[in-house]
C-alpha cells in the first residue's frame, strides 16, 4: 500500500459526518475556549473533502 492508497482511504473514511462526530467529541474534552477553533478546523477538513 503506497502513500496514494493511504490518502485515498483516509479521504473515503473522513466523511463530513465523521468529522462532525470527531469535533463533537473533542469539544467534550477540550476547554470551552477552544470550541471555536475546533469548529473552524472541522469546517476546513470538510472543505478538503469537496
PAZAPA-4460 file (N, C-alpha, C; in steps of 0.05 Angstrom, whole numbers, plus 32768, in hexadecimal, padded with zeros to 4 digits):
% residues 50
    n_x    n_y    n_z   ca_x   ca_y   ca_z    c_x    c_y    c_z   seq   type   mol
   8011   7FE8   8000   8000   8000   8000   8012   8019   8000     1      X     A
   800F   8029   7FEC   801F   8041   7FE9   8012   8059   7FF6     2      X     A
   801F   806F   7FF6   8015   8088   8003   7FFB   8091   7FF5     3      X     A
   7FF9   808E   7FDB   7FE1   8095   7FCD   7FC9   8085   7FD6     4      X     A
   7FCE   806B   7FDB   7FB8   805A   7FE4   7FB0   8062   8000     5      X     A
   7FC3   806A   8011   7FBC   8072   802C   7FAC   808C   802C     6      X     A
   7FB4   809F   801B   7FA5   80B8   8019   7F89   80B3   800F     7      X     A
   7F86   80A2   7FFB   7F6C   809C   7FF0   7F5A   808F   8005     8      X     A
   7F65   807D   8014   7F55   8070   802A   7F4D   8084   803F     9      X     A
   7F60   8095   8047   7F5A   80AA   805B   7F43   80BC   8052    10      X     A
   7F44   80C4   8038   7F2E   80D5   802E   7F14   80C7   802D    11      X     A
   7F14   80AD   8028   7EFB   809D   8028   7EEF   809B   8044    12      X     A
   7F01   8099   8058   7EF8   8096   8074   7EF1   80B0   8081    13      X     A
   7EFD   80C6   8078   7EF9   80E0   8084   7EE0   80EE   8078    14      X     A
   7EC9   80E2   807D   7EB0   80EF   8073   7EA9   8107   8084    15      X     A
   7E98   8118   807A   7E90   812F   8089   7E83   8127   80A3    16      X     A
   7E74   8111   80A3   7E67   8108   80BB   7E7C   80FF   80D0    17      X     A
   7E90   80F1   80C8   7EA5   80E8   80DA   7EB6   8100   80E4    18      X     A
   7EBA   8113   80D4   7EC9   812B   80DD   7EB8   8139   80F2    19      X     A
   7E9E   813C   80EE   7E8D   8148   8102   7E8D   8138   811C    20      X     A
   7E8C   811E   811A   7E8D   810D   8132   7EA7   8111   8141    21      X     A
   7EBD   8112   8133   7ED7   8116   8140   7ED8   8131   814D    22      X     A
   7ECF   8145   813F   7ECF   8160   814B   7EBE   8161   8164    23      X     A
   7EA7   8154   8163   7E96   8153   817B   7EA3   8146   8193    24      X     A
   7EB1   8130   818D   7EC0   8122   81A3   7ED6   8133   81AE    25      X     A
   7EE4   8141   819C   7EFA   8153   81A4   7EEF   8169   81B6    26      X     A
   7ED9   8174   81AE   7ECE   818B   81BE   7EC5   8182   81DA    27      X     A
   7EBE   8168   81DD   7EB6   815E   81F7   7ECE   815D   820A    28      X     A
   7EE6   8158   8200   7EFD   8155   8211   7F0F   816E   8212    29      X     A
   7F0D   817E   81FE   7F1E   8196   81FC   7F12   81AD   820C    30      X     A
   7F22   81C0   8215   7F17   81D7   8223   7F04   81E7   8210    31      X     A
   7EF0   81F3   821C   7EDC   8202   820C   7EE8   8217   81FB    32      X     A
   7EFD   8223   8203   7F08   823A   81F3   7F15   8231   81D8    33      X     A
   7F17   8217   81D3   7F22   820E   81BA   7F0C   8202   81A7    34      X     A
   7EF3   8203   81B0   7EDD   81F8   81A0   7EDC   8205   8184    35      X     A
   7EE0   821F   8183   7EDF   822D   8169   7EF5   8224   8156    36      X     A
   7F0C   821F   8161   7F22   8216   8150   7F1D   81F9   8146    37      X     A
   7F11   81E9   8157   7F0A   81CE   814F   7EF6   81CF   8138    38      X     A
   7EE2   81E0   813A   7ECE   81E3   8125   7EDB   81ED   810B    39      X     A
   7EEE   8200   810E   7EFC   820A   80F6   7F0B   81F4   80E8    40      X     A
   7F1A   81E5   80F7   7F2A   81CF   80EB   7F18   81B9   80DF    41      X     A
   7F02   81B4   80EC   7EEF   81A0   80E1   7EE4   81AA   80C6    42      X     A
   7EDD   81C3   80C5   7ED3   81CE   80AB   7EE9   81CD   8095    43      X     A
   7F01   81D3   809D   7F17   81D1   8089   7F1B   81B5   8080    44      X     A
   7F19   81A1   8092   7F1C   8185   808B   7F05   817D   8078    45      X     A
   7EED   8186   807D   7ED7   8180   806B   7EDA   818D   8050    46      X     A
   7EE5   81A5   804F   7EEB   81B2   8036   7EFF   81A2   8025    47      X     A
   7F12   8195   8032   7F25   8185   8024   7F18   816C   8017    48      X     A
   7F02   8164   8021   7EF3   814D   8016   7EE6   8153   7FFB    49      X     A
   7EE1   816D   7FF6   7ED3   8175   7FDE   7EE5   8172   7FC5    50      X     A
***
